[in-house]
Amino acid sequence: QAIQAEPSNPFNWLKRCMVQQLILRFDKSIHDCTKAIEKDEKFESAYYYRGRARAAIGQCADAATDFRKSLELKPTNKRSQEELARAENSEHLMQQYESIKNRPCATVEPVAEALIQQP
């Protein structure tokens, strides 16, 4: 209702984005965060939450881009720093997996061990 009443307010889009994440509707959350960014391209929280939604569905590179933008706008944001590190690490592991997935199983062990050791 808030979006219908005031669609140009980026906070309304962000609020709905956060609710979408709580109920695991990450695609809709990404859409709402993007709308918030369209309304205010310096809206740091929208980049942070869009990054979280993207990370949740495995879009690690896009998530990292959002966390970097969040940090550009608010360099002291510890949450974005932590999420960026996780997204970059996940992207690195995914690249390793892609490079070896069609090889014999014996070569998968180092990556499997790395995946198991992740927090």
VMD Tcl script that builds the backbone (N, CA, C; Angstrom):
set m [mol new atoms 357]
animate dup $m
set s [atomselect $m all]
$s set {name element resname resid chain x y z} {
  {N N GLN 1 A 0.819 -1.196 0.000}
  {CA C GLN 1 A 0.000 0.000 0.000}
  {C C GLN 1 A 0.863 1.261 0.000}
  {N N ALA 2 A 1.976 1.211 0.717}
  {CA C ALA 2 A 2.851 2.387 0.772}
  {C C ALA 2 A 3.423 2.687 -0.610}
  {N N ILE 3 A 3.742 1.638 -1.382}
  {CA C ILE 3 A 4.284 1.842 -2.723}
  {C C ILE 3 A 3.229 2.471 -3.623}
  {N N GLN 4 A 1.992 2.032 -3.504}
  {CA C GLN 4 A 0.919 2.621 -4.307}
  {C C GLN 4 A 0.693 4.076 -3.942}
  {N N ALA 5 A 0.787 4.386 -2.650}
  {CA C ALA 5 A 0.558 5.753 -2.198}
  {C C ALA 5 A 1.710 6.674 -2.573}
  {N N GLU 6 A 2.930 6.152 -2.532}
  {CA C GLU 6 A 4.111 6.987 -2.769}
  {C C GLU 6 A 5.187 6.175 -3.505}
  {N N PRO 7 A 4.983 5.883 -4.791}
  {CA C PRO 7 A 5.918 5.019 -5.522}
  {C C PRO 7 A 7.301 5.629 -5.745}
  {N N SER 8 A 7.447 6.916 -5.585}
  {CA C SER 8 A 8.754 7.542 -5.808}
  {C C SER 8 A 9.642 7.515 -4.565}
  {N N ASN 9 A 9.119 7.022 -3.465}
  {CA C ASN 9 A 9.878 6.966 -2.218}
  {C C ASN 9 A 10.683 5.662 -2.175}
  {N N PRO 10 A 12.017 5.738 -2.238}
  {CA C PRO 10 A 12.827 4.520 -2.255}
  {C C PRO 10 A 12.713 3.688 -0.979}
  {N N PHE 11 A 12.396 4.330 0.147}
  {CA C PHE 11 A 12.260 3.590 1.402}
  {C C PHE 11 A 11.094 2.608 1.344}
  {N N ASN 12 A 10.038 2.966 0.642}
  {CA C ASN 12 A 8.907 2.052 0.500}
  {C C ASN 12 A 9.314 0.791 -0.251}
  {N N TRP 13 A 10.093 0.966 -1.304}
  {CA C TRP 13 A 10.576 -0.182 -2.066}
  {C C TRP 13 A 11.522 -1.029 -1.217}
  {N N LEU 14 A 12.380 -0.369 -0.422}
  {CA C LEU 14 A 13.320 -1.106 0.427}
  {C C LEU 14 A 12.588 -1.911 1.490}
  {N N LYS 15 A 11.558 -1.334 2.084}
  {CA C LYS 15 A 10.798 -2.057 3.111}
  {C C LYS 15 A 10.211 -3.334 2.526}
  {N N ARG 16 A 9.636 -3.229 1.329}
  {CA C ARG 16 A 9.052 -4.423 0.723}
  {C C ARG 16 A 10.146 -5.422 0.341}
  {N N CYS 17 A 11.276 -4.925 -0.108}
  {CA C CYS 17 A 12.414 -5.791 -0.433}
  {C C CYS 17 A 12.816 -6.618 0.784}
  {N N MET 18 A 12.864 -5.987 1.936}
  {CA C MET 18 A 13.267 -6.684 3.158}
  {C C MET 18 A 12.245 -7.758 3.542}
  {N N VAL 19 A 10.974 -7.460 3.373}
  {CA C VAL 19 A 9.934 -8.455 3.650}
  {C C VAL 19 A 10.059 -9.622 2.678}
  {N N GLN 20 A 10.316 -9.308 1.415}
  {CA C GLN 20 A 10.479 -10.371 0.411}
  {C C GLN 20 A 11.627 -11.304 0.806}
  {N N GLN 21 A 12.688 -10.758 1.356}
  {CA C GLN 21 A 13.810 -11.610 1.780}
  {C C GLN 21 A 13.416 -12.496 2.953}
  {N N LEU 22 A 12.623 -11.961 3.860}
  {CA C LEU 22 A 12.197 -12.755 5.015}
  {C C LEU 22 A 11.369 -13.969 4.606}
  {N N ILE 23 A 10.623 -13.835 3.524}
  {CA C ILE 23 A 9.794 -14.952 3.066}
  {C C ILE 23 A 10.433 -15.674 1.867}
  {N N LEU 24 A 11.722 -15.427 1.678}
  {CA C LEU 24 A 12.556 -16.133 0.695}
  {C C LEU 24 A 12.120 -15.914 -0.755}
  {N N ARG 25 A 11.606 -14.759 -1.052}
  {CA C ARG 25 A 11.271 -14.390 -2.432}
  {C C ARG 25 A 12.378 -13.473 -2.959}
  {N N PHE 26 A 13.492 -14.079 -3.256}
  {CA C PHE 26 A 14.682 -13.310 -3.577}
  {C C PHE 26 A 14.584 -12.574 -4.915}
  {N N ASP 27 A 13.963 -13.181 -5.919}
  {CA C ASP 27 A 13.804 -12.490 -7.201}
  {C C ASP 27 A 12.977 -11.216 -7.036}
  {N N LYS 28 A 11.910 -11.316 -6.252}
  {CA C LYS 28 A 11.075 -10.132 -6.016}
  {C C LYS 28 A 11.818 -9.098 -5.179}
  {N N SER 29 A 12.636 -9.573 -4.264}
  {CA C SER 29 A 13.447 -8.668 -3.456}
  {C C SER 29 A 14.436 -7.899 -4.334}
  {N N ILE 30 A 15.065 -8.602 -5.263}
  {CA C ILE 30 A 16.002 -7.952 -6.188}
  {C C ILE 30 A 15.275 -6.883 -6.997}
  {N N HIS 31 A 14.088 -7.202 -7.462}
  {CA C HIS 31 A 13.283 -6.245 -8.231}
  {C C HIS 31 A 13.007 -4.995 -7.400}
  {N N ASP 32 A 12.575 -5.184 -6.159}
  {CA C ASP 32 A 12.237 -4.044 -5.316}
  {C C ASP 32 A 13.466 -3.202 -4.966}
  {N N CYS 33 A 14.595 -3.854 -4.729}
  {CA C CYS 33 A 15.827 -3.106 -4.456}
  {C C CYS 33 A 16.245 -2.303 -5.686}
  {N N THR 34 A 16.089 -2.900 -6.852}
  {CA C THR 34 A 16.426 -2.202 -8.091}
  {C C THR 34 A 15.534 -0.985 -8.262}
  {N N LYS 35 A 14.261 -1.129 -7.927}
  {CA C LYS 35 A 13.337 0.018 -7.991}
  {C C LYS 35 A 13.787 1.117 -7.027}
  {N N ALA 36 A 14.202 0.734 -5.826}
  {CA C ALA 36 A 14.681 1.722 -4.858}
  {C C ALA 36 A 15.910 2.449 -5.392}
  {N N ILE 37 A 16.806 1.707 -6.040}
  {CA C ILE 37 A 18.011 2.305 -6.613}
  {C C ILE 37 A 17.655 3.239 -7.768}
  {N N GLU 38 A 16.655 2.864 -8.553}
  {CA C GLU 38 A 16.198 3.749 -9.641}
  {C C GLU 38 A 15.677 5.070 -9.090}
  {N N LYS 39 A 15.074 5.024 -7.907}
  {CA C LYS 39 A 14.541 6.241 -7.288}
  {C C LYS 39 A 15.657 7.081 -6.652}
  {N N ASP 40 A 16.693 6.399 -6.162}
  {CA C ASP 40 A 17.814 7.096 -5.517}
  {C C ASP 40 A 19.068 6.247 -5.688}
  {N N GLU 41 A 19.899 6.610 -6.652}
  {CA C GLU 41 A 21.083 5.800 -6.960}
  {C C GLU 41 A 22.149 5.832 -5.871}
  {N N LYS 42 A 21.976 6.665 -4.868}
  {CA C LYS 42 A 22.929 6.716 -3.754}
  {C C LYS 42 A 22.350 6.070 -2.488}
  {N N PHE 43 A 21.333 5.256 -2.658}
  {CA C PHE 43 A 20.652 4.604 -1.539}
  {C C PHE 43 A 21.426 3.346 -1.155}
  {N N GLU 44 A 22.368 3.513 -0.265}
  {CA C GLU 44 A 23.314 2.464 0.107}
  {C C GLU 44 A 22.634 1.179 0.559}
  {N N SER 45 A 21.621 1.284 1.363}
  {CA C SER 45 A 20.952 0.088 1.891}
  {C C SER 45 A 20.337 -0.763 0.787}
  {N N ALA 46 A 19.866 -0.140 -0.267}
  {CA C ALA 46 A 19.269 -0.899 -1.373}
  {C C ALA 46 A 20.322 -1.774 -2.046}
  {N N TYR 47 A 21.544 -1.259 -2.188}
  {CA C TYR 47 A 22.615 -2.070 -2.767}
  {C C TYR 47 A 22.963 -3.238 -1.841}
  {N N TYR 48 A 23.009 -2.957 -0.545}
  {CA C TYR 48 A 23.326 -4.009 0.419}
  {C C TYR 48 A 22.293 -5.136 0.357}
  {N N TYR 49 A 21.020 -4.770 0.423}
  {CA C TYR 49 A 19.978 -5.804 0.430}
  {C C TYR 49 A 19.842 -6.508 -0.918}
  {N N ARG 50 A 20.077 -5.795 -2.004}
  {CA C ARG 50 A 20.057 -6.472 -3.298}
  {C C ARG 50 A 21.216 -7.462 -3.380}
  {N N GLY 51 A 22.368 -7.076 -2.840}
  {CA C GLY 51 A 23.503 -7.990 -2.798}
  {C C GLY 51 A 23.190 -9.238 -1.999}
  {N N ARG 52 A 22.520 -9.073 -0.879}
  {CA C ARG 52 A 22.139 -10.243 -0.068}
  {C C ARG 52 A 21.204 -11.166 -0.831}
  {N N ALA 53 A 20.230 -10.582 -1.522}
  {CA C ALA 53 A 19.280 -11.404 -2.284}
  {C C ALA 53 A 20.008 -12.129 -3.419}
  {N N ARG 54 A 20.900 -11.431 -4.094}
  {CA C ARG 54 A 21.638 -12.053 -5.191}
  {C C ARG 54 A 22.530 -13.173 -4.672}
  {N N ALA 55 A 23.163 -12.951 -3.538}
  {CA C ALA 55 A 24.011 -13.989 -2.950}
  {C C ALA 55 A 23.171 -15.216 -2.588}
  {N N ALA 56 A 21.969 -14.989 -2.110}
  {CA C ALA 56 A 21.104 -16.090 -1.689}
  {C C ALA 56 A 20.717 -17.012 -2.846}
  {N N ILE 57 A 20.703 -16.472 -4.066}
  {CA C ILE 57 A 20.347 -17.314 -5.215}
  {C C ILE 57 A 21.565 -17.657 -6.078}
  {N N GLY 58 A 22.743 -17.439 -5.517}
  {CA C GLY 58 A 23.963 -17.878 -6.188}
  {C C GLY 58 A 24.539 -16.920 -7.207}
  {N N GLN 59 A 24.052 -15.699 -7.256}
  {CA C GLN 59 A 24.595 -14.697 -8.180}
  {C C GLN 59 A 25.739 -13.952 -7.484}
  {N N CYS 60 A 26.815 -14.696 -7.228}
  {CA C CYS 60 A 27.908 -14.177 -6.401}
  {C C CYS 60 A 28.597 -12.957 -6.994}
  {N N ALA 61 A 28.856 -12.968 -8.290}
  {CA C ALA 61 A 29.553 -11.828 -8.908}
  {C C ALA 61 A 28.692 -10.572 -8.836}
  {N N ASP 62 A 27.398 -10.706 -9.116}
  {CA C ASP 62 A 26.500 -9.554 -9.024}
  {C C ASP 62 A 26.355 -9.085 -7.582}
  {N N ALA 63 A 26.307 -10.038 -6.662}
  {CA C ALA 63 A 26.233 -9.684 -5.244}
  {C C ALA 63 A 27.470 -8.893 -4.831}
  {N N ALA 64 A 28.639 -9.354 -5.257}
  {CA C ALA 64 A 29.883 -8.651 -4.920}
  {C C ALA 64 A 29.872 -7.232 -5.474}
  {N N THR 65 A 29.348 -7.067 -6.674}
  {CA C THR 65 A 29.246 -5.731 -7.270}
  {C C THR 65 A 28.372 -4.827 -6.399}
  {N N ASP 66 A 27.251 -5.364 -5.930}
  {CA C ASP 66 A 26.369 -4.570 -5.064}
  {C C ASP 66 A 27.040 -4.229 -3.736}
  {N N PHE 67 A 27.736 -5.189 -3.144}
  {CA C PHE 67 A 28.411 -4.910 -1.869}
  {C C PHE 67 A 29.523 -3.874 -2.054}
  {N N ARG 68 A 30.214 -3.922 -3.186}
  {CA C ARG 68 A 31.238 -2.899 -3.464}
  {C C ARG 68 A 30.602 -1.510 -3.573}
  {N N LYS 69 A 29.460 -1.438 -4.250}
  {CA C LYS 69 A 28.772 -0.147 -4.385}
  {C C LYS 69 A 28.300 0.335 -3.019}
  {N N SER 70 A 27.801 -0.573 -2.206}
  {CA C SER 70 A 27.396 -0.218 -0.848}
  {C C SER 70 A 28.576 0.373 -0.079}
  {N N LEU 71 A 29.738 -0.258 -0.221}
  {CA C LEU 71 A 30.931 0.235 0.475}
  {C C LEU 71 A 31.449 1.542 -0.113}
  {N N GLU 72 A 31.264 1.725 -1.397}
  {CA C GLU 72 A 31.639 3.002 -2.013}
  {C C GLU 72 A 30.817 4.140 -1.394}
  {N N LEU 73 A 29.549 3.864 -1.157}
  {CA C LEU 73 A 28.658 4.882 -0.603}
  {C C LEU 73 A 28.798 5.016 0.913}
  {N N LYS 74 A 29.164 3.918 1.579}
  {CA C LYS 74 A 29.330 3.932 3.040}
  {C C LYS 74 A 30.492 3.013 3.404}
  {N N PRO 75 A 31.727 3.537 3.316}
  {CA C PRO 75 A 32.929 2.710 3.508}
  {C C PRO 75 A 33.026 2.017 4.865}
  {N N THR 76 A 32.328 2.499 5.873}
  {CA C THR 76 A 32.426 1.907 7.211}
  {C C THR 76 A 31.406 0.796 7.452}
  {N N ASN 77 A 30.660 0.413 6.440}
  {CA C ASN 77 A 29.616 -0.595 6.613}
  {C C ASN 77 A 30.246 -1.977 6.785}
  {N N LYS 78 A 30.321 -2.439 8.021}
  {CA C LYS 78 A 30.932 -3.741 8.334}
  {C C LYS 78 A 30.161 -4.888 7.702}
  {N N ARG 79 A 28.823 -4.780 7.676}
  {CA C ARG 79 A 28.019 -5.858 7.087}
  {C C ARG 79 A 28.371 -6.030 5.615}
  {N N SER 80 A 28.519 -4.928 4.895}
  {CA C SER 80 A 28.873 -5.021 3.480}
  {C C SER 80 A 30.277 -5.581 3.292}
  {N N GLN 81 A 31.195 -5.208 4.178}
  {CA C GLN 81 A 32.551 -5.746 4.101}
  {C C GLN 81 A 32.537 -7.265 4.274}
  {N N GLU 82 A 31.779 -7.739 5.260}
  {CA C GLU 82 A 31.703 -9.176 5.520}
  {C C GLU 82 A 31.018 -9.918 4.374}
  {N N GLU 83 A 29.920 -9.358 3.893}
  {CA C GLU 83 A 29.179 -9.999 2.803}
  {C C GLU 83 A 30.000 -10.005 1.510}
  {N N LEU 84 A 30.760 -8.934 1.275}
  {CA C LEU 84 A 31.619 -8.881 0.091}
  {C C LEU 84 A 32.660 -9.996 0.143}
  {N N ALA 85 A 33.277 -10.178 1.289}
  {CA C ALA 85 A 34.280 -11.243 1.436}
  {C C ALA 85 A 33.651 -12.611 1.159}
  {N N ARG 86 A 32.450 -12.843 1.680}
  {CA C ARG 86 A 31.771 -14.122 1.442}
  {C C ARG 86 A 31.424 -14.306 -0.036}
  {N N ALA 87 A 30.909 -13.250 -0.647}
  {CA C ALA 87 A 30.525 -13.345 -2.068}
  {C C ALA 87 A 31.738 -13.610 -2.943}
  {N N GLU 88 A 32.836 -12.914 -2.669}
  {CA C GLU 88 A 34.059 -13.126 -3.467}
  {C C GLU 88 A 34.590 -14.536 -3.257}
  {N N ASN 89 A 34.554 -15.017 -2.026}
  {CA C ASN 89 A 35.030 -16.373 -1.751}
  {C C ASN 89 A 34.140 -17.397 -2.448}
  {N N SER 90 A 32.846 -17.207 -2.400}
  {CA C SER 90 A 31.917 -18.128 -3.060}
  {C C SER 90 A 32.120 -18.113 -4.568}
  {N N GLU 91 A 32.319 -16.935 -5.136}
  {CA C GLU 91 A 32.557 -16.825 -6.578}
  {C C GLU 91 A 33.835 -17.571 -6.953}
  {N N HIS 92 A 34.861 -17.415 -6.135}
  {CA C HIS 92 A 36.121 -18.114 -6.384}
  {C C HIS 92 A 35.914 -19.630 -6.352}
  {N N LEU 93 A 35.180 -20.120 -5.365}
  {CA C LEU 93 A 34.923 -21.563 -5.268}
  {C C LEU 93 A 34.091 -22.055 -6.447}
  {N N MET 94 A 33.129 -21.254 -6.877}
  {CA C MET 94 A 32.313 -21.641 -8.029}
  {C C MET 94 A 33.165 -21.714 -9.290}
  {N N GLN 95 A 34.102 -20.782 -9.439}
  {CA C GLN 95 A 34.992 -20.817 -10.600}
  {C C GLN 95 A 35.884 -22.057 -10.560}
  {N N GLN 96 A 36.355 -22.400 -9.372}
  {CA C GLN 96 A 37.170 -23.611 -9.235}
  {C C GLN 96 A 36.341 -24.837 -9.616}
  {N N TYR 97 A 35.125 -24.882 -9.124}
  {CA C TYR 97 A 34.247 -26.012 -9.436}
  {C C TYR 97 A 34.019 -26.122 -10.939}
  {N N GLU 98 A 33.711 -25.004 -11.580}
  {CA C GLU 98 A 33.455 -25.013 -13.026}
  {C C GLU 98 A 34.676 -25.511 -13.804}
  {N N SER 99 A 35.857 -25.167 -13.316}
  {CA C SER 99 A 37.065 -25.552 -14.046}
  {C C SER 99 A 37.383 -27.043 -13.916}
  {N N ILE 100 A 36.814 -27.712 -12.907}
  {CA C ILE 100 A 37.154 -29.126 -12.717}
  {C C ILE 100 A 35.961 -30.061 -12.791}
  {N N LYS 101 A 34.769 -29.569 -12.973}
  {CA C LYS 101 A 33.580 -30.424 -12.836}
  {C C LYS 101 A 33.528 -31.578 -13.827}
  {N N ASN 102 A 34.166 -31.477 -14.962}
  {CA C ASN 102 A 34.138 -32.563 -15.939}
  {C C ASN 102 A 35.382 -33.443 -15.895}
  {N N ARG 103 A 36.223 -33.210 -14.920}
  {CA C ARG 103 A 37.431 -34.035 -14.758}
  {C C ARG 103 A 37.108 -35.269 -13.919}
  {N N PRO 104 A 38.021 -36.224 -13.895}
  {CA C PRO 104 A 37.805 -37.400 -13.038}
  {C C PRO 104 A 37.664 -36.995 -11.572}
  {N N CYS 105 A 36.964 -37.791 -10.817}
  {CA C CYS 105 A 36.643 -37.478 -9.419}
  {C C CYS 105 A 37.859 -37.196 -8.543}
  {N N ALA 106 A 38.983 -37.815 -8.822}
  {CA C ALA 106 A 40.160 -37.626 -7.973}
  {C C ALA 106 A 40.587 -36.171 -7.913}
  {N N THR 107 A 40.339 -35.391 -8.958}
  {CA C THR 107 A 40.778 -33.994 -8.944}
  {C C THR 107 A 39.792 -33.086 -8.214}
  {N N VAL 108 A 38.648 -33.620 -7.819}
  {CA C VAL 108 A 37.643 -32.815 -7.135}
  {C C VAL 108 A 37.962 -32.667 -5.652}
  {N N GLU 109 A 38.748 -33.550 -5.107}
  {CA C GLU 109 A 38.992 -33.559 -3.674}
  {C C GLU 109 A 39.459 -32.224 -3.093}
  {N N PRO 110 A 40.434 -31.509 -3.682}
  {CA C PRO 110 A 40.853 -30.235 -3.084}
  {C C PRO 110 A 39.713 -29.218 -3.006}
  {N N VAL 111 A 38.884 -29.144 -4.019}
  {CA C VAL 111 A 37.773 -28.203 -3.992}
  {C C VAL 111 A 36.726 -28.664 -2.996}
  {N N ALA 112 A 36.462 -29.966 -2.950}
  {CA C ALA 112 A 35.493 -30.497 -1.997}
  {C C ALA 112 A 35.945 -30.193 -0.563}
  {N N GLU 113 A 37.229 -30.355 -0.303}
  {CA C GLU 113 A 37.748 -30.035 1.013}
  {C C GLU 113 A 37.576 -28.555 1.326}
  {N N ALA 114 A 37.823 -27.696 0.364}
  {CA C ALA 114 A 37.649 -26.249 0.560}
  {C C ALA 114 A 36.196 -25.927 0.857}
  {N N LEU 115 A 35.282 -26.558 0.150}
  {CA C LEU 115 A 33.864 -26.315 0.369}
  {C C LEU 115 A 33.433 -26.758 1.766}
  {N N ILE 116 A 33.940 -27.888 2.206}
  {CA C ILE 116 A 33.587 -28.407 3.523}
  {C C ILE 116 A 34.083 -27.488 4.623}
  {N N GLN 117 A 35.230 -26.852 4.421}
  {CA C GLN 117 A 35.830 -26.004 5.441}
  {C C GLN 117 A 35.222 -24.616 5.498}
  {N N GLN 118 A 34.318 -24.271 4.588}
  {CA C GLN 118 A 33.708 -22.950 4.585}
  {C C GLN 118 A 32.795 -22.785 5.790}
  {N N PRO 119 A 32.758 -21.555 6.364}
  {CA C PRO 119 A 31.900 -21.328 7.539}
  {C C PRO 119 A 30.434 -21.401 7.177}
}
mol reanalyze $m
mol bondsrecalc $m
mol representation Tube
mol addrep $m
